[in-house]
């Protein structure tokens, strides 16, 4: 064997067999091969104690095919075809023959009067639309109550107070660094909360 020893290594049964005393190695090998062939043939010809074949009832037609359902389906399809044919015949008759409900037989079509409160509803809709537009203009022209500039100034003043009364130096966190919004304005970043306690 030209392959590595770990690959060509035989099972332990061969080592046990070689450790047994024997008169002729050639005859011993032939006898072992003969026994292996007999064992393989017995395995192929072995019959099971449990019958695993399909039962004979599976070959019955009335079990594999539901003939009654097929008959009902065929009858239903025939009925649907008949109804479709009748419907098509009626539609073709209507298309090829004049209608009985036209002006020739029934007179001019009946026209109903207009709504009595149409003008009132129209005026009411215009009034509501105008009021909505006035409310929208008042909302858009209203000055804001809160001023973000005052909030910014108050925040800076509070931070200055915090620096003056803090016992230990204030340390800025990573998320409180200068942002593009505050970098151009010269505003100091927000301070981190004080984690130390006075003794």
C-alpha positions, 0 to 999 in steps of 0.5 A, spaced: 500 500 500 502 506 497 498 510 502 499 512 509 499 507 514 494 511 518 489 510 511 492 502 510 491 500 517 486 494 518 481 493 523 483 490 530 480 483 527 486 482 522 491 483 528 487 478 532 487 473 527 494 474 525 496 473 532 493 466 532 498 460 530 496 458 523 500 453 519 499 456 512 498 463 511 495 462 504 490 457 506 488 461 512 487 467 507 483 463 502 479 460 508 477 467 511 475 470 504 470 463 503 467 465 510 466 472 508 463 470 502 458 465 505 456 471 510 455 476 505 450 471 501 447 469 508 445 476 509 443 477 502 438 471 502 436 472 509 428 473 510 425 477 515 420 475 521 416 480 520 412 481 513 413 488 511 410 487 504 404 491 502 397 488 503 393 485 498 388 490 499 392 495 496 391 493 489 383 493 490 380 498 485 375 501 490 380 503 495 385 506 490 380 510 486 373 514 489 369 512 483 363 515 486 366 522 487 368 521 480 361 520 478 359 526 482 364 531 479 362 528 472 355 530 473 357 537 476 361 539 470 355 537 465 350 541 469 355 547 469 356 546 461 349 546 460 348 552 465 353 556 461 350 554 454 343 557 456 346 563 459 350 564 452 344 563 449 340 568 452 346 573 452 346 572 444 338 573 444 339 579 447 344 582 443 341 580 436 334 582 438 331 589 440 330 591 447 322 591 450 324 597 455 326 602 450 322 609 448 318 605 443 315 601 448 315 604 454 316 612 452 321 617 454 325 616 461 322 618 467 326 624 470 326 626 477 326 633 480 333 636 483 334 637 490 330 642 493 336 644 498 342 643 493 343 651 493 343 651 501 348 645 502 353 649 497 353 655 501 354 651 507 360 648 504 363 654 502 362 657 509 365 651 512 371 652 507 372 659 508 372 658 516 377 653 515 382 657 511 381 663 516 383 658 522 389 655 517 391 663 516 391 664 524 395 658 525 400 660 520 401 667 523 401 665 530 408 667 533 411 661 537 410 661 545 417 657 546 423 660 544 429 655 543 434 661 543 432 662 550 432 655 552 440 655 549 441 661 553 438 657 560 442 651 558 449 655 558 447 658 564 446 652 568 452 649 565 456 655 568 453 654 575 454 647 575 462 648 573 462 653 579 459 649 584 462 642 582 467 639 587 471 635 582 472 637 575 467 635 569 468 630 565 465 630 558 462 623 555 463 621 548 456 622 546 456 629 549 462 632 544 461 638 539 456 636 534 456 640 527 450 644 529 454 647 536 461 647 533 459 653 528 456 657 534 461 656 539 457 653 544 460 649 549 457 641 549 452 639 554 456 636 561 455 629 563 451 628 570 455 628 576 457 621 579 461 623 585 457 624 592 460 629 597 463 626 603 
